[in-house]
Amino acid sequence: SSNEKESKSGSKALCELVEENSQIRNSLLSTGFAQVVLHTLTSNTQIETKSSSSYSSTPENSTPIFIKIGLLNVVLKLSEEEKGLESLIVLIPVLEELKSNGENQLKSKAKNLLLILSQIKGINSQNSNSNSNLREKDQKIQQMEESNKLLNEQLEKLKIENEIQKKRADQAEQRYKREEQDKNKEKQEKQRKEEENNIIQAENDQLKKYIEILKTKQETQKKESSPTQDYLISLINNDPPEIVFSDIDGIMKKISKKNSKQITVSLTQILENGIWQMEAEFNNSDPVAAIGIVRDTYNIPANIHPCLDPHCPHMVSYGMSGFRFGDGAVYYKGNGTPGNIAYKDNQIIKAEFDSEKGILIFSVDGAQQPVYVRGINEKVRFFIYICYPQASCTIRSLKKLIAPTTKHVANEIAVQW
């Protein structure tokens, strides 16, 4: 072929056929293939010289170098076995010419072939007859045509196989592109979610700052005669698509869920400089829910359980009868301390934190529980945990007290923070 890529593919395929099929090798050696090569190498009686810088320097009416190289590659493949190489002797004169004046690749291949042909038994005696073999060219045209026909059939077969391989490669490339598009889409979606989370975090940080300002104003304006002061109830919403936060009467707030993910969410109010009290009531909890405190320095991720690592070292939780092992234990760092009752739906649960003493005490329907937490010498926040889709929690109040409402009770057990 005049197409360099197709020509190289054809010669490569023919070499593979010669190597794999001895019948094809014998056919090429016995049906005039050497005459085809000779005719091609001597066409236009022009030999490409060492001064040629590229294939483009070959005259338009002469055989391209890559075709001659391809044919010599096939002859070299035929010469790998000694049997039946006598028909190649006719090539010796033109190979000698290529060895002296040919382009570098032609010269190298001519040298290799001359070395092989010189080792054939009787080569010297037959070399003298090579010129007469040239004159027999016309008599072997029919053999050459048959050989060409066989070659054309083989090349057509290879062309079809190449087209099949190309189609498979195109299909593989399309699959790869689709996979890359899917990866890019996934990457973009991940970036979008990260951006949304950053926006939510920034909004939460801004809200915390606002609450701090509001708290300061409330503390400045409170009356000294008032034993308690109600505070605004607001959440650090760590999962907006899941959490529903609604107002009940201007003071009480309700936390509920949209889907099946568990939620652990804290109030924005930082508990410091005094006595803080939160009252909560659970409904339809089945009954898996809890209240507790979390370090102010810890940001609670979405969809987590407060008793599991790596969250439990930062959180204390007191749960319902279906929470954890259902024993009403106070959990901290994965360990449960039993002794409190396992409360249920529609009971009022109170958590009271004294930042001066560093203690947290729980009460159920006004009854103070014996298991409490001590040694809390840092800022904390109240949190709520609910699990099932129908569950909700009503935060009845968030107050700052002038004096504690708790006292010592029998069988007290302290959990060290």
VOFI-918940 format. One record per residue (C-alpha): x, y, z; chain; residue in three letters. Coordinates in Angstrom, 2 decimals. Layout:
<rs>
R       u       v       w mol type
R       X       Y       Z   A  ALA
...
</rs>
This chain:
<rs>
R       u       v       w mol type
R    0.00    0.00    0.00   A  SER
R    1.13    3.59   -0.65   A  SER
R   -0.18    4.41    2.81   A  ASN
R    2.79    4.01    5.14   A  GLU
R    0.71    2.97    8.18   A  LYS
R   -1.22    0.32    6.24   A  GLU
R    1.98   -0.91    4.55   A  SER
R    3.76   -1.35    7.88   A  LYS
R    0.72   -3.11    9.36   A  SER
R    0.58   -5.43    6.32   A  GLY
R    4.26   -6.37    6.41   A  SER
R    4.06   -6.93   10.17   A  LYS
R    1.01   -9.15    9.75   A  ALA
R    2.69  -11.12    6.94   A  LEU
R    5.76  -11.67    9.13   A  CYS
R    3.48  -13.05   11.85   A  GLU
R    1.79  -15.39    9.32   A  LEU
R    5.18  -16.65    8.11   A  VAL
R    6.23  -17.34   11.68   A  GLU
R    2.98  -19.10   12.61   A  GLU
R    2.23  -21.00    9.35   A  ASN
R    4.95  -22.99    7.57   A  SER
R    2.60  -23.55    4.62   A  GLN
R    2.46  -19.81    3.94   A  ILE
R    6.29  -19.63    4.27   A  ARG
R    6.76  -22.44    1.76   A  ASN
R    4.23  -20.84   -0.58   A  SER
R    6.07  -17.52   -0.59   A  LEU
R    9.43  -19.19   -1.24   A  LEU
R    8.13  -21.36   -4.08   A  SER
R    5.67  -19.11   -5.93   A  THR
R    7.83  -16.18   -6.96   A  GLY
R    7.76  -13.91   -3.91   A  PHE
R   11.51  -13.34   -4.40   A  ALA
R   10.76  -12.01   -7.90   A  GLN
R    8.19   -9.60   -6.43   A  VAL
R   10.79   -8.33   -3.98   A  VAL
R   13.42   -8.06   -6.71   A  LEU
R   11.02   -6.17   -8.98   A  HIS
R   10.14   -3.75   -6.17   A  THR
R   13.74   -3.14   -5.06   A  LEU
R   14.89   -2.45   -8.65   A  THR
R   11.86   -0.42   -9.74   A  SER
R   12.87    2.82  -11.51   A  ASN
R   16.49    1.61  -11.04   A  THR
R   16.96    4.11   -8.23   A  GLN
R   18.53    3.33   -4.88   A  ILE
R   17.88    5.75   -1.98   A  GLU
R   21.22    7.03   -0.74   A  THR
R   22.60    7.85    2.66   A  LYS
R   22.05   11.55    1.98   A  SER
R   18.27   11.11    2.12   A  SER
R   16.94   12.82    5.25   A  SER
R   13.40   11.46    5.20   A  SER
R   10.93    9.37    3.22   A  TYR
R    9.55   12.56    1.66   A  SER
R   12.76   12.85   -0.45   A  SER
R   11.76    9.76   -2.52   A  THR
R   10.67   10.75   -6.04   A  PRO
R    6.96   10.49   -6.72   A  GLU
R    7.36    7.75   -9.38   A  ASN
R    9.71    5.51   -7.34   A  SER
R    8.80    2.90   -4.74   A  THR
R    8.69    4.41   -1.19   A  PRO
R   11.44    3.25    1.16   A  ILE
R    8.95    2.01    3.78   A  PHE
R    7.58   -0.54    1.25   A  ILE
R   11.10   -1.83    0.52   A  LYS
R   11.87   -2.00    4.26   A  ILE
R    8.65   -3.92    4.83   A  GLY
R    9.49   -6.45    2.08   A  LEU
R   13.02   -6.92    3.45   A  LEU
R   11.51   -7.54    6.90   A  ASN
R    9.40  -10.35    5.38   A  VAL
R   12.50  -11.78    3.58   A  VAL
R   14.41  -11.69    6.89   A  LEU
R   11.54  -13.54    8.56   A  LYS
R   11.60  -16.17    5.75   A  LEU
R   15.39  -16.55    6.24   A  SER
R   15.11  -17.48    9.91   A  GLU
R   14.91  -21.12    8.71   A  GLU
R   17.54  -22.45    6.25   A  GLU
R   15.22  -24.75    4.33   A  LYS
R   14.10  -23.61    0.88   A  GLY
R   16.02  -20.33    0.67   A  LEU
R   17.51  -21.04   -2.79   A  GLU
R   14.84  -18.87   -4.46   A  SER
R   16.19  -15.85   -2.59   A  LEU
R   19.61  -16.03   -4.30   A  ILE
R   18.28  -13.77   -7.08   A  VAL
R   18.27  -10.91   -4.58   A  LEU
R   22.04  -10.96   -4.01   A  ILE
R   23.02   -8.38   -6.68   A  PRO
R   20.47   -5.81   -5.57   A  VAL
R   21.32   -6.50   -1.92   A  LEU
R   24.98   -5.81   -2.72   A  GLU
R   23.95   -2.52   -4.29   A  GLU
R   21.83   -1.59   -1.25   A  LEU
R   24.66   -2.56    1.07   A  LYS
R   26.92   -0.03   -0.67   A  SER
R   24.56    2.81   -1.59   A  ASN
R   21.26    2.29    0.18   A  GLY
R   19.60    4.32    2.91   A  GLU
R   20.71    3.36    6.45   A  ASN
R   17.82    0.99    7.26   A  GLN
R   17.98   -0.65    3.80   A  LEU
R   21.77   -0.98    4.10   A  LYS
R   21.47   -2.66    7.54   A  SER
R   18.84   -5.15    6.40   A  LYS
R   20.77   -5.87    3.16   A  ALA
R   23.90   -6.70    5.19   A  LYS
R   21.93   -9.10    7.42   A  ASN
R   20.35  -10.86    4.42   A  LEU
R   23.69  -11.16    2.56   A  LEU
R   25.21  -12.74    5.67   A  LEU
R   22.38  -15.29    5.83   A  ILE
R   22.34  -16.06    2.08   A  LEU
R   26.13  -16.45    2.01   A  SER
R   25.79  -19.39    4.42   A  GLN
R   23.40  -21.34    2.18   A  ILE
R   25.00  -24.51    0.84   A  LYS
R   26.13  -24.05   -2.74   A  GLY
R   25.62  -20.29   -2.72   A  ILE
R   28.91  -19.54   -4.46   A  ASN
R   28.20  -21.82   -7.37   A  SER
R   24.68  -20.55   -7.75   A  GLN
R   25.66  -16.89   -7.45   A  ASN
R   27.15  -17.00  -10.95   A  SER
R   23.75  -17.94  -12.30   A  ASN
R   21.91  -15.07  -10.55   A  SER
R   22.06  -12.86  -13.65   A  ASN
R   20.42  -15.56  -15.74   A  SER
R   17.68  -15.84  -13.07   A  ASN
R   16.89  -12.20  -13.69   A  LEU
R   16.19  -13.02  -17.31   A  ARG
R   13.69  -15.63  -16.21   A  GLU
R   11.55  -12.93  -14.62   A  LYS
R    9.07  -12.80  -17.47   A  ASP
R    8.61  -16.56  -17.34   A  GLN
R    7.57  -16.38  -13.71   A  LYS
R    5.05  -13.56  -14.03   A  ILE
R    2.23  -16.01  -13.58   A  GLN
R    3.82  -17.32  -10.38   A  GLN
R    4.28  -13.76   -9.18   A  MET
R    0.63  -12.99   -9.92   A  GLU
R   -0.47  -16.04   -7.95   A  GLU
R    1.82  -15.02   -5.10   A  SER
R    0.47  -11.46   -5.26   A  ASN
R   -3.07  -12.81   -5.18   A  LYS
R   -2.26  -14.83   -2.07   A  LEU
R   -0.63  -11.80   -0.47   A  LEU
R   -3.58   -9.60   -1.34   A  ASN
R   -5.97  -12.10    0.19   A  GLU
R   -3.91  -12.25    3.35   A  GLN
R   -3.62   -8.45    3.49   A  LEU
R   -7.38   -8.07    2.97   A  GLU
R   -7.95  -10.48    5.83   A  LYS
R   -5.55   -8.50    7.99   A  LEU
R   -7.28   -5.27    6.99   A  LYS
R  -10.62   -6.65    8.17   A  ILE
R   -9.04   -7.80   11.44   A  GLU
R   -7.46   -4.36   11.89   A  ASN
R  -10.84   -2.71   11.36   A  GLU
R  -12.36   -4.99   14.00   A  ILE
R   -9.53   -4.14   16.41   A  GLN
R   -9.96   -0.43   15.65   A  LYS
R  -13.69   -0.68   16.36   A  LYS
R  -12.96   -2.39   19.68   A  ARG
R  -10.39    0.26   20.52   A  ALA
R  -12.91    3.01   19.70   A  ASP
R  -15.49    1.35   21.94   A  GLN
R  -12.94    1.06   24.75   A  ALA
R  -12.06    4.73   24.31   A  GLU
R  -15.75    5.69   24.50   A  GLN
R  -16.13    3.66   27.71   A  ARG
R  -13.06    5.39   29.14   A  TYR
R  -14.47    8.82   28.26   A  LYS
R  -17.80    7.95   29.90   A  ARG
R  -15.99    6.78   33.03   A  GLU
R  -13.96   10.01   33.10   A  GLU
R  -17.15   12.04   32.70   A  GLN
R  -18.74   10.13   35.58   A  ASP
R  -15.65   10.74   37.72   A  LYS
R  -15.70   14.45   36.90   A  ASN
R  -19.39   14.61   37.69   A  LYS
R  -18.81   12.88   41.03   A  GLU
R  -15.92   15.25   41.77   A  LYS
R  -18.07   18.29   40.97   A  GLN
R  -20.87   16.96   43.18   A  GLU
R  -18.40   16.44   46.02   A  LYS
R  -17.10   19.98   45.60   A  GLN
R  -20.65   21.31   45.59   A  ARG
R  -21.46   19.53   48.86   A  LYS
R  -18.23   20.77   50.44   A  GLU
R  -19.14   24.32   49.42   A  GLU
R  -22.62   23.89   50.92   A  GLU
R  -21.12   22.54   54.14   A  ASN
R  -18.73   25.48   54.29   A  ASN
R  -21.64   27.89   53.86   A  ILE
R  -23.60   26.12   56.60   A  ILE
R  -20.58   26.20   58.90   A  GLN
R  -20.08   29.89   58.23   A  ALA
R  -23.76   30.56   58.94   A  GLU
R  -23.55   28.57   62.16   A  ASN
R  -20.44   30.46   63.23   A  ASP
R  -22.19   33.73   62.49   A  GLN
R  -25.23   32.57   64.43   A  LEU
R  -23.06   31.63   67.40   A  LYS
R  -21.55   35.10   67.36   A  LYS
R  -25.01   36.62   67.18   A  TYR
R  -26.18   34.51   70.11   A  ILE
R  -23.16   35.60   72.13   A  GLU
R  -24.05   39.23   71.49   A  ILE
R  -27.69   38.56   72.34   A  LEU
R  -26.70   36.73   75.52   A  LYS
R  -24.58   39.66   76.63   A  THR
R  -27.47   42.05   76.06   A  LYS
R  -29.87   39.77   77.95   A  GLN
R  -27.51   39.49   80.91   A  GLU
R  -27.07   43.27   80.98   A  THR
R  -30.83   43.91   80.89   A  GLN
R  -32.00   41.22   83.35   A  LYS
R  -33.53   42.30   86.60   A  LYS
R  -31.63   41.50   89.79   A  GLU
R  -34.88   40.44   91.49   A  SER
R  -35.59   37.73   88.92   A  SER
R  -34.48   34.25   90.15   A  PRO
R  -34.38   32.89   86.56   A  THR
R  -33.88   34.22   83.07   A  GLN
R  -35.22   32.53   79.91   A  ASP
R  -32.86   32.32   76.94   A  TYR
R  -33.54   32.04   73.25   A  LEU
R  -33.51   28.39   72.11   A  ILE
R  -31.65   27.85   68.84   A  SER
R  -29.71   25.00   67.23   A  LEU
R  -26.41   24.45   65.48   A  ILE
R  -28.06   22.66   62.56   A  ASN
R  -25.47   20.15   61.33   A  ASN
R  -27.86   18.44   58.85   A  ASP
R  -30.40   20.94   57.35   A  PRO
R  -31.93   18.43   54.88   A  PRO
R  -32.79   16.10   57.78   A  GLU
R  -33.56   18.33   60.79   A  ILE
R  -36.80   20.27   61.21   A  VAL
R  -36.65   23.01   63.87   A  PHE
R  -39.95   24.74   64.57   A  SER
R  -41.42   27.23   67.05   A  ASP
R  -44.32   26.24   69.31   A  ILE
R  -45.31   29.28   71.36   A  ASP
R  -42.45   31.76   71.09   A  GLY
R  -40.49   30.04   73.88   A  ILE
R  -40.74   26.28   73.38   A  MET
R  -39.17   24.75   70.27   A  LYS
R  -39.64   21.40   68.54   A  LYS
R  -36.97   19.23   66.89   A  ILE
R  -38.18   16.58   64.41   A  SER
R  -36.85   14.59   61.43   A  LYS
R  -37.61   14.23   57.73   A  LYS
R  -36.00   10.88   56.96   A  ASN
R  -34.47    7.85   58.67   A  SER
R  -31.06    9.24   59.63   A  LYS
R  -30.26    9.60   63.33   A  GLN
R  -29.55   13.13   64.51   A  ILE
R  -27.40   14.49   67.32   A  THR
R  -27.75   18.25   67.48   A  VAL
R  -26.63   20.84   70.04   A  SER
R  -28.07   24.15   71.16   A  LEU
R  -26.08   27.24   70.24   A  THR
R  -26.00   28.56   73.82   A  GLN
R  -22.57   28.15   75.44   A  ILE
R  -22.89   27.14   79.11   A  LEU
R  -20.51   29.22   81.27   A  GLU
R  -20.49   31.70   84.14   A  ASN
R  -23.46   30.39   86.10   A  GLY
R  -26.15   27.75   86.43   A  ILE
R  -27.93   26.60   83.27   A  TRP
R  -31.03   24.45   83.00   A  GLN
R  -32.76   22.80   80.01   A  MET
R  -36.09   20.95   80.11   A  GLU
R  -37.02   18.57   77.28   A  ALA
R  -39.79   16.12   76.44   A  GLU
R  -39.67   13.33   73.84   A  PHE
R  -42.55   12.01   71.72   A  ASN
R  -42.92    8.94   69.45   A  ASN
R  -39.28    8.04   70.11   A  SER
R  -39.87    4.25   70.18   A  ASP
R  -38.17    4.93   72.81   A  PRO
R  -34.63    5.68   71.56   A  VAL
R  -33.48    9.19   72.48   A  ALA
R  -31.15   11.03   74.85   A  ALA
R  -30.05   14.40   76.23   A  ILE
R  -26.62   15.49   77.42   A  GLY
R  -23.74   17.91   77.03   A  ILE
R  -20.92   18.29   74.50   A  VAL
R  -17.65   20.21   74.65   A  ARG
R  -18.02   23.62   73.07   A  ASP
R  -14.81   22.98   71.12   A  THR
R  -16.30   19.88   69.41   A  TYR
R  -18.39   20.23   66.25   A  ASN
R  -20.90   17.37   66.08   A  ILE
R  -21.02   15.74   62.60   A  PRO
R  -24.30   14.72   60.96   A  ALA
R  -25.83   11.24   61.42   A  ASN
R  -23.82   10.07   64.45   A  ILE
R  -24.49    8.26   67.74   A  HIS
R  -23.15   10.07   70.86   A  PRO
R  -21.93    6.83   72.46   A  CYS
R  -19.68    5.76   69.60   A  LEU
R  -16.09    6.68   68.71   A  ASP
R  -14.74    9.18   67.90   A  PRO
R  -17.56   11.27   69.41   A  HIS
R  -18.06    9.70   72.85   A  CYS
R  -14.89   11.24   74.44   A  PRO
R  -16.50   14.66   73.91   A  HIS
R  -20.09   13.92   74.97   A  MET
R  -22.09   12.79   78.04   A  VAL
R  -25.53   11.29   77.34   A  SER
R  -28.48   10.12   79.45   A  TYR
R  -31.01    8.08   77.46   A  GLY
R  -34.47    6.54   77.39   A  MET
R  -35.45    2.95   78.05   A  SER
R  -34.52    1.94   74.48   A  GLY
R  -31.28    3.91   74.32   A  PHE
R  -28.05    1.90   74.18   A  ARG
R  -28.64   -1.04   76.61   A  PHE
R  -31.91    0.33   78.02   A  GLY
R  -30.63    0.61   81.59   A  ASP
R  -30.88    4.40   82.06   A  GLY
R  -27.10    4.65   82.38   A  ALA
R  -25.12    7.86   81.98   A  VAL
R  -22.62    7.29   79.13   A  TYR
R  -19.22    8.93   78.76   A  TYR
R  -16.23    7.73   76.69   A  LYS
R  -18.17    4.59   75.73   A  GLY
R  -18.74    3.52   79.36   A  ASN
R  -22.19    3.43   80.97   A  GLY
R  -22.80    4.14   84.67   A  THR
R  -26.24    2.78   85.72   A  PRO
R  -28.32    4.09   88.60   A  GLY
R  -30.76    6.55   86.97   A  ASN
R  -34.21    5.51   85.77   A  ILE
R  -34.72    4.72   82.06   A  ALA
R  -37.31    7.41   81.20   A  TYR
R  -39.97    7.23   78.47   A  LYS
R  -41.99    9.45   76.12   A  ASP
R  -43.99   12.38   77.58   A  ASN
R  -41.79   12.64   80.68   A  GLN
R  -40.07   15.97   81.42   A  ILE
R  -36.29   15.54   81.54   A  ILE
R  -34.21   18.28   83.10   A  LYS
R  -30.45   18.78   82.75   A  ALA
R  -28.88   21.33   85.12   A  GLU
R  -25.25   22.41   84.69   A  PHE
R  -23.38   24.45   87.34   A  ASP
R  -20.28   25.91   85.66   A  SER
R  -18.85   27.15   89.00   A  GLU
R  -18.95   23.68   90.59   A  LYS
R  -18.42   21.85   87.30   A  GLY
R  -21.31   19.40   87.79   A  ILE
R  -24.20   18.16   85.62   A  LEU
R  -27.34   16.70   87.28   A  ILE
R  -30.40   15.09   85.64   A  PHE
R  -34.03   14.98   86.85   A  SER
R  -37.08   13.09   85.54   A  VAL
R  -40.55   14.59   86.22   A  ASP
R  -39.02   16.58   89.08   A  GLY
R  -37.20   13.61   90.65   A  ALA
R  -33.44   14.21   90.87   A  GLN
R  -31.39   11.22   89.65   A  GLN
R  -28.41    9.89   91.64   A  PRO
R  -25.87    9.50   88.78   A  VAL
R  -24.31   12.86   87.90   A  TYR
R  -21.16   14.20   86.20   A  VAL
R  -18.43   16.21   87.93   A  ARG
R  -15.10   17.84   87.05   A  GLY
R  -16.45   19.80   84.05   A  ILE
R  -14.00   22.69   83.94   A  ASN
R  -14.66   23.93   80.40   A  GLU
R  -17.40   25.43   78.24   A  LYS
R  -20.10   23.01   77.09   A  VAL
R  -23.47   22.98   75.25   A  ARG
R  -26.68   20.98   75.73   A  PHE
R  -27.51   18.47   72.97   A  PHE
R  -30.46   16.27   71.90   A  ILE
R  -30.35   12.83   70.23   A  TYR
R  -33.30   11.18   68.39   A  ILE
R  -33.25    8.16   66.10   A  CYS
R  -36.46    7.16   64.30   A  TYR
R  -38.29    9.16   61.57   A  PRO
R  -41.47    9.79   63.60   A  GLN
R  -39.59   10.89   66.74   A  ALA
R  -39.51   14.46   68.02   A  SER
R  -38.24   16.42   71.01   A  CYS
R  -39.83   19.50   72.55   A  THR
R  -37.36   21.80   74.30   A  ILE
R  -39.61   23.38   76.89   A  ARG
R  -37.15   25.92   78.28   A  SER
R  -33.54   27.09   78.47   A  LEU
R  -32.83   29.11   81.59   A  LYS
R  -30.02   30.68   83.56   A  LYS
R  -30.60   30.38   87.30   A  LEU
R  -29.53   32.55   90.21   A  ILE
R  -29.32   29.48   92.47   A  ALA
R  -29.29   25.70   91.87   A  PRO
R  -32.50   23.66   92.18   A  THR
R  -30.61   20.45   92.98   A  THR
R  -29.35   18.98   96.25   A  LYS
R  -27.61   15.88   97.55   A  HIS
R  -29.63   12.66   97.25   A  VAL
R  -29.16    9.11   98.46   A  ALA
R  -26.93    6.68   96.57   A  ASN
R  -25.18    9.38   94.58   A  GLU
R  -22.69    8.17   91.92   A  ILE
R  -20.26   10.57   90.25   A  ALA
R  -18.99   10.17   86.68   A  VAL
R  -15.67   11.95   86.26   A  GLN
R  -15.46   14.26   83.18   A  TRP
</rs>
